[in-house]
């Protein structure tokens, strides 16, 4: 029988979000209802509120979440009621051309729940990234549920559902950072710091954090940066080159996603080095550069979508590293908040006061 629960809804571009009653249907074939325990406040949710993703209002926000499966629909065998899961927005199909090539982390036809969640009056909600987890319960495709060790801290585990996975994956999966590499990360918010953590896990010996905020640079050092550069104090390209023997870093990760930071990443890498774009640009942004520079410098220019992750592979592995004390996910949890404090958390995130605010139910 459909359930009424509380959830955070964005009704229009730029309008403050509010907690409203939403209706969650019983799970249909291939679907699951998950009782949410924690959900991180991600910048993507703010993009939804601002109309930067699309204009399919009203949105049910929230996607960086962990919880317990409450019920499943017909044909679901991969998870069962009572399982502790991290939600993901890449439920691979197993049938598209990427999956059939053995590269499911590029899946071009990911699954979401078929049934809509609604407001009390029947208005259909658009769940953020097909999840909608700023809610006491949500309906997702069962493939969006990745079962992990239930003893892990839900607040820490949930962050793997988006930002932390995006950053770690940008370094480890997309950038292929390996032992002895030099890495520079431009932009030290949650995703950038996660890229720093990933570079440290992979064995990079020089990890350079670049930002314009000294407070964020100190946080980055705590995560694993060996050097910091305040871009307000001089040219970050020159600074990165100076810290890498004059050559530039093997891998440079742009966690900002602006033309100026991407150009800095491009010129701050060594010859045949790799640039990874994980920060999300807006559709109007453009880059104009000499084509000869692309040819002459060689290497690879990559974008990283969700850290090129495969949730069934990466989430349990990273949870294991956390429990071994090798990945400090708790360091990313700046504060724990209630469901009705999401709007205030957006303001703190916009000011750069937090790495992650986490809604705890």
N, C-alpha and C positions, 0 to 999 in steps of 0.2 A: 504494500500500500504506500502511495507517495507520502513523503515526510516533509514537514515544514521546519526549516532551520534558519539560523541567522547567517547572513553573508554580506560582504562589502561590495556595493554596487556603484559603478560610475555611470551616470545618466546622460552626461553631455560633455563636450569638449571643454576642458579647463574648469569644470564645476567640481566643487569639493565632493569627495566620496562620502557615502553614508552606509550605515548598517541597516539592512532591510530583511524582511522575511522572504525566503526563497523556497521553492518547491522542488524537491529532489525525487524523481520517479524511481520505482523499483528497477533494478538492473535488467536489461534485456539481453538477448544473446550476445556473448562476447564482452559484456559490460560488468563493472563492479562499482559498488558504493563503498567509499572509504571514509571512515571517521577521522577527521584531521586532528593531529596533535600539535603540529607546529607548521608555520609557513613564513618564510623570509620575505621581507619587503624589497623587491628587486626593481631596478630602474626601468625594466620593461613594463612593469605595472604602471609606472608613471607615464611612459610613452602611450599606453592604452588610454589612460585618463585624458591625456592631452590630444588625443586623436592622431598620434604619430604612427599608429599601426594601420588602422582603418577607421571607418566611421560607423561601425555596426553596433552602436549603442542600443540598449544598455549592456555594459560589460559586467560580468562577475569576475573580479580581479583575483590575483594570487595564483602562483604556480610552483613556487619553490618549497615543496612540502613533503612531510612525512606523516604517516598515520597507520591505522589498522583497518584491514579489509572487514567490512561489516557483512556484506552479502555479495553474491555473484550471480550472474545470469546463466542461461543455458549454454552448454559447451565450454565453459571456462574450466581449464584444468591446471593452468600454471600458477594460480594463486587460490587461496581458500579463506573463508572467514576465520579471523583471528591472526592472519599473517601480518607482520609489521613490514611496511613497504615504503620506499621512496618513490614519489611520483615523477614521471618523466614525460617530456613532450616529443619523444622519438620512439613511438611504438612501431617497430619495424614490421613491414608487411610480409617479407620473405619471398615475394613474387616479382617485384619490380626489377628492372635491368641492373640496378646497383646490387640488390640482394643476390640476384642470380650470378653476378660476377664475384660473389664472395666478399663484398664490401658493404655489409648492411649498415655500417655507420653513416653511409651516404644515402640511405633509403629515401626514395623519391615519392613514396606513397604511404606515409605514416598514418596510423589509425587514431581516431578519436571516438568518443561515445556517439551513438547515432541519435538517441533521444535528447531533446533539449531539457535543460533546467529552466524554470520560469519564475517570474514574480507571482504574487498571489492572484493577480488579475489575469494570469495566463500569458503575459508578455514574455516572449522568449529571450533568454539571456545568452550573450556571447561569452563563453568562458575563456579567460586569458590563456593563450597557448593550448587551448583544448582541455584545460584543467579546472580553473576556477576554484582555488583552494583557500581564499580568504573566507571560509565558510566552515561551519561545524561539520558538515558532511558534503561530499561532492560525488558526482557520477563521472566515471572515466571509462575508457576502454581498458580491458584487463591487461593488455600489453603495455599500458602506461604505468603499471604497478611492478616495481622491482623489489623482490623479497630480499631482505638483508637481516643480519643478526639482530634480534629484538633487544639485546642488552645495550645497544649503542644509544647515546643521548639523542633524542628526537630532534632537538634544536640544532645539533651539529649535523646529523645525518640529512636533514631536509635541505641543507644548503647545497648538497651534491646534486639536487634536482635541477639547478640552473647555474648560478653565478660561479660557484667554486669549481664545478665540473667544467664550465666554459674556460676558465683560466688555466686550470691544471691541464686540461686537454689541449689548449692552445700551445703549451710548452711541450708536453710529452707526446701527444698524438700528432698534431699538425706540424709543429716545429721540429719534432724528432730530436729534441735536446738529449745529449748523451754526456757521459762522464768526460770531464776536462773541457767542456765547451764554455765559451763566454756568452752571456745572455744579457740583453738590456730590455727592460720593460718600461714603456712610456705610459704613464697613467696608473696611479697606485690606489685606486678604489678597490672594491671587493674582487672584481675580475682580475685586475692587474696584480694584486697581492696573491691571488690564487695562482697566477702564472709564475710568480716568484717562488711560491711553495712547490709548484711542479718542477721548476728548474732545479731547485735544491734536491728534490726527490730523485731526479734523473742524474745527479752527480755533477752539475755545472760547478766550476770552480770560481768563476767571476760572475756575479749577478748584480747588475746595475739598475737601481730604481730611479726613475725620472718622474718628477712631478713639479708643480708650482707651489705646493703647500708643505712646509717643513713638518707639520704635524703628521701628514700622510707618509712622508719619507721616514719618519721615526717608526711608524707602524710597519712599514715595509722592512725595515731593518730587523724588527722583531719577528717577522715572518721568515726571513732568510736572505735578504739583500746583503751583499758584502760591501757595496758602495752606494752612495746616493748622490743625485744631481738635482739641484733646484734650477729648473729651466728659466726662471726669472733672473738668475745671476749670470747668465751667459749662454753661449750656443751649446745646446745639449749634444749636438753631433760631435763637436770638437771635444767636449768633455768625455764622451763615450770612447772616442778614438784614443784620447790620452790615457784612459784607464785600460786599454787593450793593446798596448805597445805601439800605438799609432795606426793600427790596422782597421779597427772597428770590430763589433761583436759578431760572433758566429750566427747568432739568432737574435733578431730584434722583434719584439712583440708590441704592437700598437693596441693598447687597451682603451684608447680614447675614441678613435674613429673619425678624425677630422683631416682634411687635406694637408694642413701644416704638420700634424703629428705623423701622418703617413710618410710625408717627404723626409722628415727627420729620421724615421725608421729606415727608409730606403738608403739614405746616405750615411747612416751610422753603422751599417753592417759591413763586414769584411767582404773582399772580393769573393764571389761564389757563395756568399752567405745567404741567409733566409730571412725574409720579412713575413711576419704573421699578423694579419689584421683580424682582431677579435672584437674591438670596439665597433659599435654599429653606427655607420654614417646615415645621414638623412638623404632622401632622394635627390635633393637639389645640389648636393656637393659635387664639385668637379676638380680634376687634377690636370694641369698642363705641364709637361716635362719634355726635355729633349729625348727622342726615341733612342739616340745613340747611347744614352746613359743606361737604358735597359739592356742593350746588347753588350756594352763594354764591361758592365759589372757582373754579368752572369748571375748564377745562383737561382733562387726560387722566390716567387712572390705568391703568397698563399692567403686565403681567407679561412677562418676557422668558425664553423657554424656548430654551436653547442660543443665546442672542443673536439669535434669529430669523434664523439663518444659512442660507445655501444653500452647502454645502461646495464644490460644483463652481465656484461663483462666487467665494466669499470666500477659500478657502484659497490658491489661486494668487495672488490679488491681494495678500494680506497677506505671503506669502512674497516677492513682488516688492518690497514696501515694506521688508521686513527686509533684503534684499540691497542696496537703495539706501541703507541707513543711516537710514531714516525711522521704523523701528519696531524698538526694541531688545528683541527677544525674549530675548536672552542675559541681560538683567537679571533675568528671572524664574527663571532656573536657579540655585537656591541651592547645590545640591550634586549630585554624580553618585554613585550608589550601586550596589551589586550586588543581584541578585535576592533574596538571603537577608537583606537589610537592610530590607525593606519594613516589618516590624513596628516597628523602631526609628524609621523615617521617620514612621510614624503618630504616635508619641509626640512627635517634634519638631514636627510639624504642629499637634498639639493644643496644644502650649505656645506656638505662634506664633513658633517660631525660624526658620522658613523660608518663602519664597514657594512654591517647588516643589523637592522632591527628585525626581530623575529617575533611574530604573533604566536603566543602560546595559549592553547585552549584548555 
